Amino acid sequence: MINAEKKFVPVMITPYDEAGNIDFDGLTNLTEYYIAAGARGLFANCLSSEMYMLTPAERIAITKHVVRIANGRVPVVATGSFDRDISQMSEFIKTIYDTGIKSVILSSCMLADESEGDDVFQQRFETILNKTDDITFGFYECPVPYKRVVSADLLKHLLSSNRVSYFKDTSLDINLVREKLKVGASYNFGLFDAYMVHAVESLSAGSAGLSCIQGNYFPELIVWLCANYDNPDLREKVENVQAFFRDHMDIMHRFYPTTAKEVLRQRGLNISSFSRIQANPMTAEDRNKLANLLAAYYKLEEELMLCAVV
C-alpha cells in the first residue's frame, strides 16, 4: 500500500443555478474539471454535495449524471445511508448502486446513535450485508448529524466482511490513521485522509490518497502533493504546500461550500456560487482572506509550474 500510487478522490460539490435548481451543465463541467486535474476517483452525493439538502430523487440524479459523464474513466462512489431504518436504507443502497457506482458509502453516524456502542454498529452493518447481495461498501466519518470516529478494532471487523474497499477518515488523529492502516494492510482497501494538516504524514504512513474539501478549491494542488509528497528533491516545496493548506484552513472551512464554488468561478469554471446551505454573509475581512487565499495559490501555482485546467 505504501508504494502504490497516491490518489486524489474529490468530495464533489453540487452546482446550482441562481434559483437553487441543480445545474447539470455545471455538474458536467465540474466532473470534467476534476478528471482533467488528475482525480483518480469521484465521491458524488457526499456532505460537500449538500446531500442533506437534496431530495432522494436528486441524490440519484446527480450520481447517475456523474457516472455517465465519467464514463468509466475513473470510478465513482456515492453515499447511500440516509435512513435509520435498515430495511429502507438497504433499499436506497440498492437503488443508488444501480446508477453504476463502484461502491456505496455508508456514513458512520447513520449506523448507530451517539449513545449506542460498536456492537450495535456491527449488527446493523451485518444486516445491511445480508440485504444487499454482493454490493461493495465504503465508510465515511461524516460529521453530520454527529461525528462517529471508527476505531481500528471496528474497522478490522468491517474489513473482515471482504466487502469494504474505501474509507474516508476525518478523525484528525494521525496515530489513529496509522492504526487503521495497520489493520487494513492485508485487505484490498484504501484509506483516504481528509485532514490536510497531516496530509504528508498520512501519505507517508500508507494512506491511499486524499479526499479533502481543499480539493474543491485547488484540485491540481492536491494531485501535485499526492505525486510529490515523498520526493526528496522537492521537500521544501512540499512543506510550502502543507503550510499553505494549514495557514488558510479557516477561510476554506468557514463558508464552505460557497467559498469553494466562488473560487472555482473566479478561476474560470462556469458555475454559480449558490448554495442551499444557509450561512451568514461574508464580511469585508472574510472577502479579504479569500482574496489572499487566491493570491497565495497563484504564487504556488507559479512556483510549482502547475498546469491549471480552468
PEKAPE-V559926 format. One record per residue. N is the residue number from 1. SS is DSSP state (~ for helix, > for strand, _ for the rest). PHI is phi as a letter, one per 40 degrees, with the letter a starting at -180 (NA if undefined). Layout:
BEGIN
n:N ss:SS phi:PHI
n:N ss:SS phi:PHI
END
This chain:
BEGIN
n:1 ss:_ phi:NA
n:2 ss:_ phi:c
n:3 ss:_ phi:c
n:4 ss:_ phi:c
n:5 ss:_ phi:d
n:6 ss:_ phi:c
n:7 ss:> phi:b
n:8 ss:> phi:c
n:9 ss:> phi:b
n:10 ss:> phi:c
n:11 ss:> phi:c
n:12 ss:_ phi:c
n:13 ss:_ phi:c
n:14 ss:_ phi:b
n:15 ss:_ phi:c
n:16 ss:> phi:b
n:17 ss:_ phi:c
n:18 ss:_ phi:c
n:19 ss:_ phi:c
n:20 ss:_ phi:g
n:21 ss:_ phi:c
n:22 ss:> phi:c
n:23 ss:_ phi:c
n:24 ss:~ phi:c
n:25 ss:~ phi:c
n:26 ss:~ phi:c
n:27 ss:~ phi:c
n:28 ss:~ phi:c
n:29 ss:~ phi:d
n:30 ss:~ phi:c
n:31 ss:~ phi:c
n:32 ss:~ phi:c
n:33 ss:~ phi:c
n:34 ss:~ phi:d
n:35 ss:~ phi:c
n:36 ss:~ phi:c
n:37 ss:~ phi:c
n:38 ss:_ phi:h
n:39 ss:_ phi:c
n:40 ss:_ phi:b
n:41 ss:> phi:a
n:42 ss:> phi:b
n:43 ss:> phi:b
n:44 ss:> phi:c
n:45 ss:_ phi:f
n:46 ss:_ phi:b
n:47 ss:~ phi:c
n:48 ss:~ phi:c
n:49 ss:~ phi:c
n:50 ss:_ phi:g
n:51 ss:~ phi:d
n:52 ss:~ phi:c
n:53 ss:~ phi:c
n:54 ss:_ phi:c
n:55 ss:_ phi:c
n:56 ss:~ phi:d
n:57 ss:~ phi:c
n:58 ss:~ phi:c
n:59 ss:~ phi:d
n:60 ss:~ phi:c
n:61 ss:~ phi:c
n:62 ss:~ phi:c
n:63 ss:~ phi:c
n:64 ss:~ phi:c
n:65 ss:~ phi:c
n:66 ss:~ phi:c
n:67 ss:~ phi:d
n:68 ss:~ phi:c
n:69 ss:~ phi:c
n:70 ss:~ phi:c
n:71 ss:_ phi:f
n:72 ss:_ phi:g
n:73 ss:_ phi:c
n:74 ss:_ phi:a
n:75 ss:> phi:c
n:76 ss:> phi:b
n:77 ss:> phi:b
n:78 ss:> phi:a
n:79 ss:> phi:c
n:80 ss:_ phi:b
n:81 ss:_ phi:b
n:82 ss:_ phi:b
n:83 ss:_ phi:b
n:84 ss:_ phi:c
n:85 ss:_ phi:c
n:86 ss:~ phi:c
n:87 ss:~ phi:c
n:88 ss:~ phi:c
n:89 ss:~ phi:d
n:90 ss:~ phi:c
n:91 ss:~ phi:c
n:92 ss:~ phi:c
n:93 ss:~ phi:d
n:94 ss:~ phi:c
n:95 ss:~ phi:c
n:96 ss:~ phi:c
n:97 ss:~ phi:c
n:98 ss:_ phi:c
n:99 ss:_ phi:c
n:100 ss:_ phi:h
n:101 ss:_ phi:c
n:102 ss:_ phi:c
n:103 ss:> phi:a
n:104 ss:> phi:c
n:105 ss:> phi:c
n:106 ss:> phi:b
n:107 ss:> phi:c
n:108 ss:~ phi:c
n:109 ss:~ phi:c
n:110 ss:~ phi:c
n:111 ss:_ phi:c
n:112 ss:_ phi:a
n:113 ss:_ phi:c
n:114 ss:_ phi:d
n:115 ss:_ phi:c
n:116 ss:_ phi:c
n:117 ss:_ phi:c
n:118 ss:~ phi:c
n:119 ss:~ phi:c
n:120 ss:~ phi:c
n:121 ss:~ phi:d
n:122 ss:~ phi:c
n:123 ss:~ phi:c
n:124 ss:~ phi:c
n:125 ss:~ phi:c
n:126 ss:~ phi:c
n:127 ss:~ phi:c
n:128 ss:~ phi:c
n:129 ss:~ phi:d
n:130 ss:~ phi:c
n:131 ss:~ phi:c
n:132 ss:_ phi:b
n:133 ss:_ phi:f
n:134 ss:_ phi:b
n:135 ss:_ phi:c
n:136 ss:_ phi:c
n:137 ss:> phi:b
n:138 ss:> phi:b
n:139 ss:> phi:b
n:140 ss:> phi:b
n:141 ss:_ phi:c
n:142 ss:_ phi:c
n:143 ss:_ phi:c
n:144 ss:_ phi:b
n:145 ss:_ phi:c
n:146 ss:_ phi:a
n:147 ss:_ phi:c
n:148 ss:_ phi:b
n:149 ss:_ phi:c
n:150 ss:_ phi:c
n:151 ss:_ phi:c
n:152 ss:~ phi:c
n:153 ss:~ phi:c
n:154 ss:~ phi:c
n:155 ss:~ phi:d
n:156 ss:~ phi:d
n:157 ss:~ phi:c
n:158 ss:~ phi:c
n:159 ss:~ phi:c
n:160 ss:_ phi:c
n:161 ss:_ phi:c
n:162 ss:_ phi:f
n:163 ss:_ phi:b
n:164 ss:> phi:b
n:165 ss:> phi:b
n:166 ss:> phi:a
n:167 ss:> phi:a
n:168 ss:> phi:b
n:169 ss:> phi:c
n:170 ss:_ phi:b
n:171 ss:_ phi:c
n:172 ss:_ phi:g
n:173 ss:_ phi:b
n:174 ss:~ phi:c
n:175 ss:~ phi:c
n:176 ss:~ phi:c
n:177 ss:~ phi:d
n:178 ss:~ phi:c
n:179 ss:~ phi:c
n:180 ss:~ phi:c
n:181 ss:~ phi:c
n:182 ss:~ phi:c
n:183 ss:~ phi:c
n:184 ss:_ phi:c
n:185 ss:_ phi:c
n:186 ss:_ phi:c
n:187 ss:_ phi:b
n:188 ss:_ phi:c
n:189 ss:_ phi:a
n:190 ss:> phi:b
n:191 ss:> phi:c
n:192 ss:> phi:b
n:193 ss:> phi:c
n:194 ss:_ phi:b
n:195 ss:_ phi:b
n:196 ss:~ phi:c
n:197 ss:~ phi:c
n:198 ss:~ phi:b
n:199 ss:~ phi:d
n:200 ss:~ phi:c
n:201 ss:~ phi:c
n:202 ss:~ phi:c
n:203 ss:~ phi:c
n:204 ss:~ phi:c
n:205 ss:~ phi:c
n:206 ss:_ phi:h
n:207 ss:_ phi:c
n:208 ss:_ phi:c
n:209 ss:> phi:i
n:210 ss:> phi:b
n:211 ss:_ phi:a
n:212 ss:_ phi:b
n:213 ss:~ phi:c
n:214 ss:~ phi:c
n:215 ss:~ phi:c
n:216 ss:~ phi:c
n:217 ss:_ phi:b
n:218 ss:_ phi:b
n:219 ss:~ phi:c
n:220 ss:~ phi:d
n:221 ss:~ phi:c
n:222 ss:~ phi:c
n:223 ss:~ phi:c
n:224 ss:~ phi:c
n:225 ss:~ phi:c
n:226 ss:~ phi:c
n:227 ss:~ phi:c
n:228 ss:~ phi:b
n:229 ss:_ phi:d
n:230 ss:_ phi:b
n:231 ss:_ phi:c
n:232 ss:~ phi:c
n:233 ss:~ phi:c
n:234 ss:~ phi:b
n:235 ss:~ phi:d
n:236 ss:~ phi:c
n:237 ss:~ phi:c
n:238 ss:~ phi:c
n:239 ss:~ phi:c
n:240 ss:~ phi:c
n:241 ss:~ phi:c
n:242 ss:~ phi:c
n:243 ss:~ phi:c
n:244 ss:~ phi:d
n:245 ss:~ phi:c
n:246 ss:~ phi:c
n:247 ss:~ phi:c
n:248 ss:_ phi:b
n:249 ss:~ phi:c
n:250 ss:~ phi:c
n:251 ss:~ phi:c
n:252 ss:~ phi:c
n:253 ss:~ phi:c
n:254 ss:~ phi:c
n:255 ss:_ phi:b
n:256 ss:_ phi:c
n:257 ss:_ phi:c
n:258 ss:~ phi:d
n:259 ss:~ phi:c
n:260 ss:~ phi:c
n:261 ss:~ phi:c
n:262 ss:~ phi:c
n:263 ss:~ phi:c
n:264 ss:~ phi:c
n:265 ss:~ phi:c
n:266 ss:~ phi:c
n:267 ss:~ phi:c
n:268 ss:_ phi:h
n:269 ss:_ phi:c
n:270 ss:_ phi:c
n:271 ss:_ phi:b
n:272 ss:_ phi:c
n:273 ss:_ phi:c
n:274 ss:_ phi:c
n:275 ss:_ phi:b
n:276 ss:_ phi:c
n:277 ss:_ phi:c
n:278 ss:_ phi:c
n:279 ss:_ phi:a
n:280 ss:_ phi:c
n:281 ss:_ phi:c
n:282 ss:_ phi:c
n:283 ss:_ phi:c
n:284 ss:~ phi:c
n:285 ss:~ phi:c
n:286 ss:~ phi:c
n:287 ss:~ phi:c
n:288 ss:~ phi:c
n:289 ss:~ phi:c
n:290 ss:~ phi:c
n:291 ss:~ phi:c
n:292 ss:~ phi:c
n:293 ss:~ phi:d
n:294 ss:~ phi:c
n:295 ss:~ phi:c
n:296 ss:~ phi:c
n:297 ss:~ phi:c
n:298 ss:~ phi:c
n:299 ss:~ phi:c
n:300 ss:~ phi:c
n:301 ss:~ phi:d
n:302 ss:~ phi:c
n:303 ss:~ phi:c
n:304 ss:~ phi:c
n:305 ss:_ phi:f
n:306 ss:_ phi:c
n:307 ss:_ phi:b
n:308 ss:_ phi:c
n:309 ss:_ phi:b
n:310 ss:_ phi:b
END
